[in-house]
Amino acid sequence: MTLNIAILPGDGIGPEIMEQGINVMNAIAKKFNHQFVYHHAICGAHAIDEVGDPFPEDTFRTCMDADAVLFAAVGDLRYDNDPTAKVRPEQGLLAMRKKLGLFANIRPVATFDCLVHKSPLKDELVRGADFIVIRELTGGMYFGEKYQDNDRAYDTDIYTRPEIERILRVAFDTAMQRRRHLTVVDKANVLASSRLWRQIAKEMEPQWPDVTTDYMFIDNASMRVLTEPRFFDVIVTENTFGDILTDETSCITGSMGLQPSASLGLHTPLFEPVHGSWPQAAGQNIANPLAQILSAAMLLEHFHLNDEAQLIRQAVDASLAANVRTPDIQADNAPHYGTREVGEWIVNYINQES
């Protein structure tokens, strides 16, 4: 198979982890006789420095012309520490999601047996947890009308019926492919937008009679993700709640450096780690590349290259079992491995696997 892949390394640790993701993809292409053609493009603070726009038109065209986008992260301390900045790296991420129509963010949450002890939660709570969070990605407060002056500010949390219906279809269909349990997370006791979410979910529920559907307020869901993570199979929620909830799930895996994601919608699908750009670590060879590598596996699965994706997952599992890990998940008294060394080990594993 030939795939044209837009490569957006972004900022901070992005270029370092992206390099390892591409190296793994190249190893897979060689072993399975595929051709992956990469088209590099700029975004985030890098793009602001280059052309003054965090998601330039040339980058958008590169993404639209590709079969898939492999993205790393955006963000820079210069903007984090300047709340008055008019142009910000994260605006590029939001623009990319909106212009590509990426309304469904799929974030799997699963534990690795050899890393359960790295979670701040008790072993008996997290071992065996396996669920997916589906986050609506192009609506809500992040995209609603905004205003700010010195004394007053607001963000409008707006959703329409078509936006809600399409993300719920993804959620119900995903639940049908798994354990047939869907949890709709909202704040319907307070927010009008959440009441519309719940109303529409109730209307759609009979179309999937084999799915057990329950409803949970975001505050309760935030607690139960940490106290009963094995309760969940598929969670669906709106943009802001999903952003916060999926960062919280890193407490289950033990590190955000282990969590990949896919963003799907109207145009080119995008695959990215859920963590940020961690600019403080840039260039230090300490960033965990596994979420980027597992995002590449999700990309391959999207194109039904399941054996290829499974080999990547197998290689990642083997690296963890062999204690080939970056500092965030390093085993006690184990040798030190950096970003490059972990990537090289996984590539060697793939090359040697018969």
C-alpha positions as CSV (number, residue, x, y, z in Angstrom):
1,M,0.0,0.0,0.0
2,T,1.1,3.6,-0.7
3,L,0.1,6.2,1.8
4,N,0.8,9.9,1.6
5,I,1.2,11.2,5.1
6,A,1.4,14.8,6.2
7,I,4.0,15.2,9.0
8,L,3.5,18.0,11.5
9,P,6.2,17.9,14.2
10,G,5.1,21.2,15.8
11,D,6.9,22.6,18.8
12,G,8.9,21.5,21.9
13,I,9.5,17.8,22.0
14,G,7.4,17.3,18.9
15,P,10.3,17.0,16.4
16,E,12.1,14.5,18.6
17,I,9.1,12.1,19.1
18,M,8.0,12.5,15.5
19,E,11.5,11.3,14.3
20,Q,10.9,8.1,16.2
21,G,7.4,7.7,14.9
22,I,8.6,8.0,11.4
23,N,11.5,5.6,12.0
24,V,9.0,3.0,13.2
25,M,6.7,3.6,10.2
26,N,9.7,3.1,7.9
27,A,10.6,-0.2,9.6
28,I,7.0,-1.3,9.1
29,A,7.0,-0.2,5.4
30,K,10.1,-2.1,4.8
31,K,8.9,-5.3,6.5
32,F,5.5,-5.3,4.9
33,N,6.4,-3.9,1.5
34,H,4.5,-0.6,1.8
35,Q,5.4,2.9,0.6
36,F,4.8,5.7,3.1
37,V,5.5,9.1,1.5
38,Y,6.0,11.9,4.0
39,H,5.1,15.6,3.4
40,H,6.5,17.8,6.1
41,A,4.6,21.0,7.1
42,I,4.9,23.6,9.9
43,C,2.4,24.5,12.6
44,G,2.2,26.1,16.1
45,A,4.9,28.4,17.4
46,H,7.3,27.3,14.7
47,A,4.8,28.5,12.0
48,I,4.2,31.7,13.9
49,D,8.0,32.4,13.8
50,E,8.2,31.5,10.1
51,V,5.1,33.1,8.6
52,G,3.0,34.6,11.5
53,D,0.3,32.0,11.3
54,P,0.1,28.9,13.5
55,F,-1.7,26.9,10.8
56,P,-0.7,28.4,7.4
57,E,-2.6,27.8,4.2
58,D,0.3,25.8,2.8
59,T,0.0,23.4,5.8
60,F,-3.7,23.1,5.4
61,R,-3.3,22.2,1.7
62,T,-0.6,19.6,2.6
63,C,-3.1,18.0,5.1
64,M,-6.0,18.1,2.7
65,D,-3.9,16.4,-0.1
66,A,-2.7,13.7,2.2
67,D,-4.3,10.3,3.1
68,A,-3.5,11.0,6.8
69,V,-1.9,13.4,9.2
70,L,0.7,12.4,11.8
71,F,0.9,15.3,14.3
72,A,3.0,15.7,17.4
73,A,2.3,18.8,19.6
74,V,2.2,22.6,19.7
75,G,2.9,25.0,22.5
76,D,5.7,27.4,23.6
77,L,6.5,29.0,26.9
78,R,6.7,32.4,25.3
79,Y,2.9,32.2,24.7
80,D,2.1,30.3,27.9
81,N,3.5,33.2,29.9
82,D,1.9,35.9,27.9
83,P,-1.9,35.9,28.2
84,T,-2.1,39.1,26.1
85,A,-0.7,37.4,23.0
86,K,-3.0,37.8,20.0
87,V,-1.7,34.9,18.0
88,R,-1.0,31.6,19.9
89,P,0.3,28.2,18.9
90,E,-2.9,26.5,20.1
91,Q,-5.0,28.5,17.7
92,G,-3.3,26.5,15.0
93,L,-4.5,23.3,16.5
94,L,-8.0,24.5,16.8
95,A,-7.9,25.8,13.2
96,M,-6.6,22.5,12.0
97,R,-9.4,20.6,13.7
98,K,-12.0,23.0,12.3
99,K,-10.8,23.3,8.7
100,L,-10.3,19.5,8.4
101,G,-13.7,18.9,10.0
102,L,-12.2,16.6,12.7
103,F,-15.2,16.4,15.0
104,A,-14.5,13.1,16.7
105,N,-11.4,12.5,18.9
106,I,-10.9,8.9,19.8
107,R,-8.7,8.4,22.9
108,P,-8.1,4.8,24.1
109,V,-7.2,4.3,27.7
110,A,-5.6,1.0,28.7
111,T,-3.2,-0.2,31.3
112,F,0.1,-2.0,30.8
113,D,0.6,-4.7,33.4
114,C,4.3,-3.9,33.9
115,L,3.4,-0.3,34.5
116,V,0.5,-0.5,36.9
117,H,2.7,0.4,39.8
118,K,3.5,3.7,38.0
119,S,-0.1,4.8,38.4
120,P,-0.9,6.9,41.5
121,L,-4.0,4.8,41.8
122,K,-4.2,1.4,43.6
123,D,-3.4,-1.7,41.6
124,E,-6.8,-3.2,42.3
125,L,-8.5,-0.2,40.8
126,V,-6.6,0.3,37.5
127,R,-5.4,-3.2,36.5
128,G,-7.5,-4.3,33.6
129,A,-9.0,-0.9,32.9
130,D,-9.8,-0.6,29.1
131,F,-12.1,2.1,27.7
132,I,-12.3,4.7,25.0
133,V,-13.1,8.4,25.5
134,I,-14.8,10.0,22.4
135,R,-14.5,13.7,22.6
136,E,-16.4,16.1,20.4
137,L,-13.7,18.3,18.9
138,T,-15.0,21.2,16.9
139,G,-17.8,22.7,19.0
140,G,-18.4,24.1,22.4
141,M,-16.6,26.9,24.3
142,Y,-13.4,26.4,22.3
143,F,-15.1,27.6,19.1
144,G,-18.1,29.7,20.4
145,E,-18.3,33.4,20.5
146,K,-15.7,35.0,22.7
147,Y,-15.1,38.4,24.3
148,Q,-12.6,39.9,26.7
149,D,-11.8,43.4,28.1
150,N,-10.2,44.5,31.3
151,D,-13.3,43.8,33.4
152,R,-15.4,41.2,31.6
153,A,-14.9,38.1,29.5
154,Y,-17.1,35.2,28.2
155,D,-16.8,32.1,26.1
156,T,-20.0,30.8,24.5
157,D,-20.7,27.0,24.9
158,I,-22.8,26.4,21.8
159,Y,-23.8,23.1,20.2
160,T,-26.2,22.3,17.4
161,R,-28.3,19.2,16.9
162,P,-26.3,18.0,13.8
163,E,-23.0,18.4,15.8
164,I,-24.3,16.3,18.7
165,E,-26.0,13.7,16.5
166,R,-22.9,12.9,14.5
167,I,-20.6,12.5,17.5
168,L,-23.2,10.3,19.2
169,R,-23.4,8.1,16.1
170,V,-19.6,7.5,16.4
171,A,-20.0,6.7,20.1
172,F,-22.9,4.2,19.7
173,D,-21.1,2.5,16.8
174,T,-17.9,2.3,18.7
175,A,-19.7,0.7,21.7
176,M,-21.3,-1.9,19.4
177,Q,-17.7,-2.9,18.4
178,R,-16.7,-3.3,22.0
179,R,-18.6,-4.3,25.1
180,R,-21.8,-2.4,24.2
181,H,-21.8,0.0,27.1
182,L,-21.9,3.7,26.5
183,T,-21.7,6.5,29.1
184,V,-22.8,10.0,28.0
185,V,-21.1,12.6,30.2
186,D,-22.6,16.1,30.5
187,K,-23.7,18.7,33.0
188,A,-27.4,18.6,32.2
189,N,-28.4,19.8,35.7
190,V,-26.8,23.2,35.1
191,L,-26.0,23.8,31.4
192,A,-28.5,24.2,28.6
193,S,-26.1,22.8,26.0
194,S,-25.8,19.7,28.1
195,R,-29.5,19.3,28.3
196,L,-29.6,19.3,24.6
197,W,-26.9,16.6,24.5
198,R,-28.9,14.5,26.9
199,Q,-32.2,15.0,25.0
200,I,-30.7,14.0,21.7
201,A,-28.9,11.0,23.2
202,K,-32.2,9.8,24.7
203,E,-33.8,10.2,21.3
204,M,-31.1,8.2,19.6
205,E,-30.7,5.5,22.2
206,P,-33.5,3.2,20.8
207,Q,-31.6,3.0,17.5
208,W,-28.9,0.9,19.3
209,P,-31.0,-1.4,21.5
210,D,-28.0,-3.7,22.1
211,V,-26.0,-0.9,23.7
212,T,-26.5,-0.2,27.4
213,T,-26.5,3.5,27.7
214,D,-26.1,5.5,30.9
215,Y,-25.7,9.2,31.7
216,M,-23.3,10.8,34.2
217,F,-22.6,14.4,35.2
218,I,-19.0,15.4,34.5
219,D,-18.1,15.9,38.2
220,N,-19.3,12.4,39.0
221,A,-17.6,11.0,35.9
222,S,-14.3,12.7,36.9
223,M,-14.4,10.9,40.2
224,R,-15.5,7.5,38.9
225,V,-12.8,7.5,36.2
226,L,-10.3,7.4,39.1
227,T,-12.3,5.2,41.5
228,E,-14.0,2.8,39.1
229,P,-12.2,2.9,35.8
230,R,-13.2,-0.7,34.9
231,F,-16.8,0.5,34.9
232,F,-16.4,2.3,31.6
233,D,-16.3,0.9,28.1
234,V,-17.0,4.0,25.9
235,I,-17.4,7.5,27.1
236,V,-18.7,10.3,24.9
237,T,-18.7,14.0,25.9
238,E,-18.4,17.5,24.7
239,N,-15.2,19.4,23.9
240,T,-14.2,21.0,27.1
241,F,-15.2,18.1,29.4
242,G,-13.4,15.7,27.1
243,D,-10.2,17.8,27.1
244,I,-10.0,17.7,30.9
245,L,-11.3,14.1,31.3
246,T,-8.7,12.6,28.9
247,D,-5.8,14.3,30.7
248,E,-7.1,12.8,33.9
249,T,-7.0,9.3,32.4
250,S,-3.2,9.6,32.4
251,C,-3.4,8.6,36.1
252,I,-4.7,5.2,34.9
253,T,-1.9,4.5,32.4
254,G,0.8,6.0,34.6
255,S,2.0,8.5,32.0
256,M,0.5,10.8,29.4
257,G,3.5,9.6,27.3
258,L,1.6,6.4,26.7
259,Q,-1.7,7.7,25.3
260,P,-2.3,8.0,21.5
261,S,-5.4,9.3,19.8
262,A,-7.1,9.6,16.5
263,S,-9.2,12.6,15.2
264,L,-11.7,11.7,12.5
265,G,-14.3,13.7,10.6
266,L,-15.0,15.2,7.2
267,H,-11.6,15.2,5.6
268,T,-8.1,13.8,6.3
269,P,-7.9,11.8,9.5
270,L,-5.3,12.9,12.1
271,F,-3.3,10.9,14.6
272,E,-1.5,12.4,17.6
273,P,-0.3,11.8,21.1
274,V,-2.5,13.3,23.8
275,H,0.3,15.0,25.7
276,G,1.5,18.5,25.0
277,S,4.7,19.9,23.6
278,W,6.6,20.0,27.0
279,P,9.0,22.8,25.8
280,Q,11.1,22.6,28.9
281,A,12.3,19.1,27.8
282,A,13.0,20.0,24.1
283,G,16.3,18.8,22.9
284,Q,17.1,16.8,26.1
285,N,16.4,13.3,24.7
286,I,14.1,12.5,27.6
287,A,10.6,12.7,26.0
288,N,8.6,9.5,25.9
289,P,8.0,8.6,22.2
290,L,5.6,5.7,22.8
291,A,2.4,7.8,22.4
292,Q,3.6,9.1,19.1
293,I,4.6,5.5,18.0
294,L,1.2,4.2,19.2
295,S,-0.5,7.0,17.2
296,A,1.3,5.7,14.2
297,A,-0.2,2.3,15.0
298,M,-3.7,3.8,15.1
299,L,-3.0,5.4,11.7
300,L,-2.2,2.0,10.2
301,E,-5.3,0.5,11.8
302,H,-7.4,3.2,10.2
303,F,-6.3,1.8,6.8
304,H,-6.9,-1.8,7.9
305,L,-3.2,-2.6,8.2
306,N,-4.0,-4.5,11.4
307,D,-1.0,-6.9,11.3
308,E,1.3,-3.9,10.9
309,A,-0.3,-2.0,13.8
310,Q,-0.3,-5.1,16.0
311,L,3.5,-5.5,15.4
312,I,4.0,-2.0,16.6
313,R,2.0,-2.6,19.7
314,Q,3.9,-5.9,20.3
315,A,7.2,-4.0,20.0
316,V,6.0,-1.3,22.5
317,D,4.9,-4.0,24.9
318,A,8.3,-5.8,24.5
319,S,10.2,-2.6,25.2
320,L,8.3,-1.9,28.4
321,A,8.8,-5.5,29.5
322,A,12.5,-5.2,28.8
323,N,12.6,-2.0,30.9
324,V,13.6,0.1,27.8
325,R,11.9,3.2,29.0
326,T,12.3,6.9,29.2
327,P,12.6,8.6,32.7
328,D,8.9,9.2,33.2
329,I,8.2,5.4,33.4
330,Q,11.7,4.2,34.1
331,A,11.9,1.1,36.3
332,D,13.9,1.4,39.6
333,N,17.6,0.8,39.1
334,A,17.1,0.2,35.4
335,P,19.5,1.6,32.8
336,H,18.7,5.1,31.4
337,Y,17.1,5.2,27.9
338,G,16.4,8.4,26.0
339,T,13.9,9.2,23.3
340,R,16.2,8.0,20.5
341,E,17.3,4.8,22.3
342,V,13.7,3.7,22.9
343,G,12.8,4.4,19.3
344,E,15.9,2.5,18.1
345,W,15.1,-0.5,20.3
346,I,11.5,-0.7,18.9
347,V,12.8,-0.4,15.3
348,N,15.3,-3.2,15.9
349,Y,12.5,-5.4,17.4
350,I,10.4,-4.8,14.3
351,N,13.3,-5.6,12.0
352,Q,14.2,-8.8,13.8
353,E,10.6,-10.1,14.1
354,S,10.0,-12.9,11.7
